[in-house]
Structure formats: structure tokens, C-alpha cells
Amino acid sequence: MNKEKFLKELDEIVEDKIFIGNNKQNLEEEISRNSWSISISQQLANHFTVEEIRGFFRAVITNRTDQIKKSNSKNECFFIHGLIRYQKG
């Protein structure tokens, strides 16, 4: 996979609609539907700058924030959380 194709696939995450539950019973579904796992080989990662990766995360956060602001949810609290793990291999 090349850089352009990988970025195109990331667009799906940026543009994805979030799921906002109505109560605590929806929490597991909310977590499941709003979580993603992204993997990239070291060879492909070498073609990216830190700013390009930051740009992706900024776009995701902006999209999610906009969706939350436009939602009719009465929930008091929202979290946008990310975890980045580096693995050698």
C-alpha cells in the first residue's frame, strides 16, 4: 500500500459518524462503535511526517467535536481519547 491509498483509508475514520448512546446501558456499544485500530508498517511510516500524522488526529478530533456539538444528546460528558502504541518488528 502506498501513502496516498493509506491516507484515503484514513479519511473513512475522519468522516465516520459517531454513535452517541442515550443512557449508561449504551456505553459498551458506544465504545465499540466509536473505536478504531490503525496499523502501519515501518516502511510506510517512513513516508509520513509528524505533522501529517498530527493533521489526521486533528481532523478526527474536529469532526467528532462538531458532531457532538450538533447532537441532541443530553449527556453531560464526552471524551475523545487516543492511544498510540509503537511496536518494533
TAGIRA-V434676 format. One record per backbone hydrogen bond with DSSP energy under -0.5 kcal/mol. NH is the residue of the N-H (numbers start at 1). CO is the residue of the C=O. E is the energy in kcal/mol with one decimal. If there is no record, write none. Layout:
nh: {NH;NH}
co: {CO;CO}
e: {E;E}
//
This chain:
nh: {6;7;8;9;10;11;12;12;13;13;14;15;16;16;20;21;26;27;30;31;32;33;34;35;45;46;47;48;53;54;55;56;57;58;59;60;61;62;63;64;65;66;67;68;69;70;71;71;81;85;87}
co: {2;3;4;5;6;7;8;9;9;10;10;11;12;13;18;19;23;24;26;27;28;29;30;32;41;42;44;45;49;50;51;52;53;54;55;56;57;58;59;60;61;62;63;64;65;66;67;68;79;83;85}
e: {-2.2;-2.6;-2.0;-2.0;-1.9;-1.4;-0.7;-0.8;-0.6;-0.7;-2.1;-2.6;-0.7;-0.6;-0.5;-0.6;-1.6;-1.6;-2.8;-2.6;-2.5;-2.9;-1.4;-0.9;-2.8;-1.7;-2.0;-1.8;-1.7;-2.7;-2.4;-1.7;-2.0;-2.9;-2.3;-2.2;-2.6;-2.7;-2.5;-2.7;-2.6;-2.5;-2.3;-2.5;-2.5;-1.9;-0.7;-0.8;-0.6;-0.5;-0.5}
//
